[in-house]
């Protein structure tokens, strides 16, 4: 059975994801034989339904959205939307851009991560071709509650990062094949503000979208600098949270227990950006290898 990776990036990290994909296709000896890229996840910013990562008010146009979906799906990889905003209201369900993104990928090949019961019900009714997954943003900490979540109609359930190395508890998961492990979370263990952070990001997304229709003198304050600073702090303190990352021996045990679906967190985009010059060099040297890299 292969180990499946879900990689972050439909916008900023998308070029490096395509680089990895083309290398995977053209240079398979560089990779282990038992791995597979299962999806590219995230949003096409700025999406009201999105939450967890703030893109500074960036905006994708229709052509970009459609082309990325086409290229990624053609490679046999799913687009997975992170529509995990916990503050969704009934009014938000009619958002034109989010519904456009859903319609653009409504072909039976793609997925969506959810938190809000309101949004989940709406997607199940209006976009039944999507595989719906339960997000780690729900912060499900007990194995009993996790098993209850697995009993529901979800393709996958993403584990809370605090469970990563809790081997005695992981053994009692009833359906390990439908569990996904977030391998590089950057919250401190048992972070008391994790849910608050997710709600804050969702609020910033909403503020940016409201401000677009307001005159300069009436715009609401957006605390995007706070988000940027918080992410930098997480990156600097990564050495303090290594014990929530699955260790080498943990990975072996997880595979033995059928926990073979791994998700890489994508907020630390600075690390991915360091690799983009390499991608450009490879693109210039081998157009064929990099075909479809930029869309």
Residue pairs with C-beta under 8 A, 6 or more apart in sequence:
1 34
1 258
1 260
2 34
2 35
2 36
2 260
3 32
3 34
3 35
3 36
3 255
3 260
3 261
3 262
4 35
4 36
4 37
4 38
4 260
4 261
4 262
5 35
5 36
5 37
5 38
5 262
5 263
5 264
6 38
6 39
6 40
6 41
6 80
6 180
6 261
6 262
6 263
6 264
7 13
7 17
7 20
7 37
7 39
7 40
7 41
7 264
7 266
8 17
8 40
8 41
8 42
8 264
8 265
8 266
8 267
9 16
9 17
9 40
9 41
9 42
9 266
9 272
10 40
10 41
10 42
10 43
10 44
10 68
10 79
11 42
11 43
11 44
11 45
11 55
11 58
11 60
12 55
12 269
12 272
12 273
13 42
13 266
13 269
13 272
14 40
14 68
14 295
15 276
15 279
15 293
15 294
16 272
16 275
16 276
16 279
17 40
18 71
18 279
18 290
18 292
18 293
18 294
18 295
19 275
19 278
19 279
19 282
19 290
19 293
20 37
21 37
21 75
21 77
22 289
22 290
22 291
22 292
22 293
23 30
23 31
23 289
24 30
24 31
24 37
25 75
26 289
37 77
38 77
38 78
38 261
39 77
39 78
39 79
39 80
39 111
40 72
40 77
40 78
40 79
40 80
41 79
41 80
41 81
41 82
41 111
41 113
41 263
41 266
42 50
42 53
42 80
42 81
42 82
42 266
43 49
43 50
43 53
43 55
43 81
43 82
43 83
43 101
44 60
44 64
44 65
44 68
44 101
45 55
45 57
45 58
45 59
45 60
46 55
46 57
46 58
46 59
46 205
46 208
46 209
47 81
47 83
47 95
47 97
47 98
47 101
47 205
48 85
48 92
48 95
48 97
48 98
48 205
48 206
48 209
49 81
49 83
49 85
49 88
49 92
49 95
49 98
49 119
50 81
50 82
50 83
50 84
50 85
50 202
50 205
51 82
51 83
51 84
51 85
51 86
51 87
51 115
51 137
51 198
51 199
51 201
51 202
51 205
52 82
52 84
52 137
52 198
52 201
52 267
53 82
53 201
53 266
53 267
54 201
54 204
54 205
54 224
54 227
56 224
57 208
57 222
57 224
62 100
62 104
64 295
65 100
65 101
65 104
66 104
67 295
68 79
68 295
69 79
69 104
69 105
69 110
70 295
71 292
71 295
72 78
72 79
73 79
73 105
73 107
73 109
73 110
75 292
78 109
78 110
78 111
78 131
79 105
79 109
79 110
79 111
80 110
80 111
80 112
80 113
80 133
81 101
81 102
81 105
81 110
81 111
81 112
81 113
82 113
82 135
83 98
83 112
83 113
83 114
83 119
83 123
84 113
84 114
84 115
84 116
84 135
84 137
84 198
85 92
85 115
85 116
85 119
85 202
85 205
86 115
86 116
86 137
86 195
86 198
86 199
86 202
87 116
87 199
87 202
87 203
87 206
88 116
88 118
88 119
89 118
90 118
92 119
93 118
93 119
93 122
102 112
102 123
102 126
102 127
102 130
103 127
105 130
106 127
106 129
106 130
107 129
108 129
110 129
110 130
110 131
111 130
111 131
111 132
111 133
111 155
112 123
112 127
112 130
112 131
112 132
112 133
113 133
113 134
113 135
113 158
114 120
114 123
114 132
114 133
114 134
114 135
115 135
115 137
115 138
120 132
123 130
123 132
124 132
131 155
131 156
132 153
132 154
132 155
133 154
133 155
133 156
133 157
133 158
133 180
134 140
134 149
134 152
134 154
134 156
134 157
134 158
135 158
136 158
136 159
136 160
136 161
136 182
136 185
136 263
137 195
137 198
138 149
138 160
139 160
139 194
139 195
140 146
140 149
140 157
140 159
140 160
141 160
141 162
141 163
143 169
143 170
143 172
143 173
146 157
146 159
146 163
146 173
146 179
147 172
147 173
147 174
147 175
149 157
150 157
150 173
150 174
150 175
150 178
150 179
151 174
154 178
155 178
156 178
156 179
156 180
156 261
157 178
157 179
157 180
158 179
158 180
158 181
158 182
158 263
159 179
159 180
159 181
159 182
161 182
161 185
161 187
161 244
162 189
162 190
162 244
163 169
163 170
164 181
164 182
164 183
164 185
164 244
164 245
164 246
164 250
165 243
165 244
165 246
165 247
165 250
167 250
167 253
170 176
170 254
170 257
170 259
171 257
173 179
173 257
173 259
176 257
176 258
176 259
177 258
177 260
179 259
179 261
180 261
180 262
180 263
181 246
181 254
181 259
181 261
181 262
181 263
182 263
182 265
183 245
183 246
183 262
183 263
183 264
183 265
184 245
184 264
184 265
185 241
185 244
185 245
185 265
186 231
186 234
186 235
186 238
186 241
186 265
186 267
186 268
187 194
187 197
187 234
187 241
187 244
188 237
188 240
188 241
189 241
189 243
189 244
191 197
197 230
200 223
200 226
200 227
201 227
204 222
204 223
204 224
204 227
207 220
207 221
207 222
208 222
210 220
211 219
211 220
211 222
214 220
231 267
231 268
234 267
234 268
235 268
235 270
235 271
246 254
254 260
266 272
279 290
279 293
282 289
282 290
283 290
283 293
283 294
